[in-house]
Amino acid sequence: MKCVLIIGGSSDIGISFIDYFKKNNYHVILGYHNNIPNILDIDKIKCDVRNEEDIENIIKYDFTTMNVSSFNDNNYKKIIN
């Protein structure tokens, strides 16, 4: 299964990304600051991008069992159109 990490996933566009990737069978990991969206079947990690310890926690997240893939401009264009 492919995996995607979304930082700032509690915003409207972040929730749209989560929905898109869940529908396309990705394992979704959400990095949030304060607001945790009530979305099932995703991993959630508290992350304030201004906080070094929070960034380290994301970096240390165990991705070893997942096929981590990158997000490219072509995929982005499909989502916003």
C-alpha positions in Angstrom: 0.0 0.0 0.0 1.3 3.5 -0.8 1.5 6.0 1.9 1.2 9.8 2.1 2.0 12.2 4.8 -0.2 15.3 4.9 0.9 18.3 7.1 -1.9 20.7 7.9 -4.6 18.2 7.2 -7.3 19.8 9.4 -7.8 22.6 6.8 -10.4 22.4 4.1 -7.8 21.6 1.4 -6.1 19.2 3.8 -9.3 17.3 4.3 -9.8 17.2 0.5 -6.4 15.7 0.1 -7.2 13.1 2.8 -10.4 12.1 1.1 -8.7 11.9 -2.3 -5.9 9.6 -1.0 -8.2 7.4 1.1 -10.4 6.9 -2.0 -7.3 5.9 -3.9 -6.2 3.3 -1.4 -3.3 5.2 0.3 -2.3 4.8 3.9 -2.8 8.4 5.1 -0.8 10.0 7.9 -2.0 13.3 9.1 0.2 15.9 10.8 -2.0 18.3 12.7 -1.3 21.3 15.0 -4.4 21.9 17.1 -7.5 20.7 15.3 -7.9 17.0 14.8 -10.3 16.2 12.1 -12.8 13.5 12.9 -11.7 11.1 10.1 -11.4 7.4 10.6 -8.8 5.0 9.3 -5.9 7.4 9.2 -2.9 7.8 11.5 -2.7 11.2 13.2 0.5 12.8 14.6 0.5 16.1 16.5 3.0 18.4 14.7 3.6 22.1 15.0 6.1 22.7 12.2 7.6 25.5 14.3 8.6 23.0 16.9 11.8 21.0 16.4 10.7 18.1 18.6 7.4 17.7 16.7 9.3 17.6 13.4 11.6 14.9 14.8 8.6 12.8 15.8 7.4 12.9 12.2 10.8 12.0 10.9 11.0 9.1 13.4 7.6 7.8 12.4 7.8 4.1 11.5 7.3 4.0 7.7 9.2 0.7 7.4 6.1 -1.4 6.7 4.7 1.0 4.1 5.5 1.8 0.5 6.2 5.5 0.8 5.6 7.4 -2.4 6.0 11.0 -3.4 3.3 13.4 -4.4 3.9 15.1 -7.7 2.4 18.1 -9.7 0.4 15.8 -12.0 -1.5 14.3 -9.0 -2.1 17.7 -7.6 -3.6 19.0 -10.8 -6.0 16.0 -10.8 -7.2 16.9 -7.3 -7.9 20.6 -8.0 -9.6 20.1 -11.4 
